[in-house]
Each structure stands twice: as C-alpha cells, then as structure tokens.
C-alpha cells in the first residue's frame, strides 16, 4: 500500500507530471528543470525528491551536477505501470509542447550558474 501511495502522491502535482514528461526527452539537471518550469531551485529539488522516493526517476552525479532521468520501474511495479502509461498521455498538451521547445535553450544552462 505504501508504494502505491508514494506513486499516487508523486503524480498528484501538475509540475511533477510535467517533469516526468520532460524527462522523456532525456536527462535533465535541476537548473534545466527550473528554467523550463519557472520554479525556484528549492521547489524543483523537493519535487525531484518525491519523484525519486516514488521510484519514478533516477539521479546520478556528474561532477557538480545531479542529473535526473526516468526510472525503469524496477523499484516499484506501480511506478513501472504509471511510467508506461504516461509515456503515451499528454503528448498533445500545448503547455508541455511549449516547454519542450524551451529545453534546448535551458540545456545551455547546464553549468547551473545562470539564474532564472
């Protein structure tokens, strides 16, 4: 039950769903997510922690950066099912498509020194 609730809670926030959809494009660091969503770094970090705890995202360190990617669902069957379903949902969402267009611009911020 706890694993299901963690996944459901993680998916209950629109920004966390947006992050998952953006991660379908590839790995992102906090500064890139921050730029695309227009959120504070601390807010993005809290969102990422919830997504990671639910087994929906993985993180890895590369130098000073923490890079996030979609998980494979091996930690939670609930996360696996939701990630598989989410892969096909919201592809025609105008707001998400605008955010995808901003991603290349946000990628130049990978040094995380530029503030939003």
C-alpha positions as CSV (number, residue, x, y, z in Angstrom):
1,X,0.0,0.0,0.0
2,X,2.8,2.5,0.9
3,X,4.5,2.1,-2.5
4,X,1.2,2.8,-4.3
5,X,0.5,5.9,-2.2
6,X,4.1,7.2,-2.9
7,X,3.5,6.9,-6.6
8,X,0.0,8.4,-6.4
9,X,1.2,11.3,-4.3
10,X,4.1,12.0,-6.7
11,X,1.7,12.1,-9.6
12,X,-0.8,14.4,-7.8
13,X,1.1,17.6,-8.6
14,X,1.0,19.0,-12.2
15,X,4.6,20.2,-12.0
16,X,5.8,16.7,-11.2
17,X,3.9,15.3,-14.1
18,X,5.4,18.0,-16.3
19,X,8.9,16.9,-15.1
20,X,8.2,13.3,-16.0
21,X,7.0,14.3,-19.5
22,X,10.1,16.5,-20.0
23,X,12.4,13.7,-18.8
24,X,11.1,11.6,-21.7
25,X,13.3,13.9,-23.8
26,X,16.4,12.8,-21.8
27,X,18.4,13.6,-18.7
28,X,18.0,17.0,-17.1
29,X,19.6,18.8,-14.2
30,X,17.8,20.9,-11.7
31,X,18.8,24.1,-13.3
32,X,17.3,23.0,-16.6
33,X,14.0,21.9,-15.0
34,X,14.0,25.2,-13.0
35,X,14.3,27.2,-16.2
36,X,11.6,25.3,-18.1
37,X,9.1,25.3,-15.3
38,X,9.9,28.7,-13.9
39,X,10.2,27.4,-10.4
40,X,12.7,28.1,-7.6
41,X,15.6,25.7,-7.2
42,X,14.4,24.5,-3.8
43,X,11.0,23.8,-5.1
44,X,12.3,21.7,-8.0
45,X,14.6,19.8,-5.6
46,X,11.6,19.0,-3.4
47,X,9.7,17.8,-6.4
48,X,12.6,15.6,-7.6
49,X,13.0,14.1,-4.1
50,X,9.3,13.0,-4.1
51,X,9.6,11.6,-7.7
52,X,12.8,9.7,-6.7
53,X,11.3,8.3,-3.5
54,X,8.3,7.0,-5.6
55,X,10.7,5.2,-7.9
56,X,9.7,7.3,-10.9
57,X,13.1,9.0,-11.5
58,X,16.8,8.1,-11.1
59,X,19.5,10.5,-10.3
60,X,23.2,10.4,-10.9
61,X,26.1,12.7,-10.1
62,X,28.3,14.0,-12.9
63,X,30.9,16.3,-11.4
64,X,28.9,19.0,-9.5
65,X,25.7,18.3,-11.3
66,X,22.9,15.9,-10.3
67,X,21.2,14.6,-13.5
68,X,17.8,13.1,-13.4
69,X,16.3,10.5,-15.8
70,X,13.2,8.4,-15.9
71,X,13.4,5.2,-13.9
72,X,12.8,1.8,-15.4
73,X,10.2,0.9,-12.8
74,X,12.3,-1.9,-11.3
75,X,11.8,-0.5,-7.8
76,X,8.0,-0.3,-7.9
77,X,5.5,-2.1,-10.1
78,X,3.2,0.9,-9.6
79,X,5.9,3.3,-10.9
80,X,6.6,1.0,-13.8
81,X,2.9,0.9,-14.9
82,X,2.4,4.7,-14.5
83,X,5.6,5.5,-16.4
84,X,4.5,3.2,-19.2
85,X,1.0,4.8,-19.4
86,X,2.3,8.3,-19.0
87,X,4.6,7.8,-22.0
88,X,1.5,8.0,-24.2
89,X,-0.5,10.6,-22.3
90,X,-0.5,14.4,-22.7
91,X,1.5,14.3,-26.0
92,X,-0.9,16.9,-27.4
93,X,-0.8,19.2,-24.4
94,X,0.1,22.7,-25.7
95,X,1.8,23.8,-22.5
96,X,4.1,20.7,-22.4
97,X,4.9,21.3,-26.1
98,X,6.0,24.9,-25.3
99,X,8.1,23.6,-22.5
100,X,9.8,21.0,-24.9
101,X,10.6,23.9,-27.2
102,X,12.4,25.7,-24.3
103,X,14.5,22.7,-23.5
104,X,17.4,23.4,-25.9
105,X,17.7,26.9,-24.5
106,X,17.7,25.5,-21.0
107,X,20.4,23.0,-21.9
108,X,22.9,25.8,-22.2
109,X,22.4,26.4,-18.5
110,X,23.9,23.1,-17.6
111,X,26.6,25.0,-15.7
112,X,23.8,26.0,-13.3
113,X,25.3,29.4,-12.8
114,X,22.7,31.4,-14.6
115,X,19.7,32.2,-12.5
116,X,16.1,32.2,-13.7
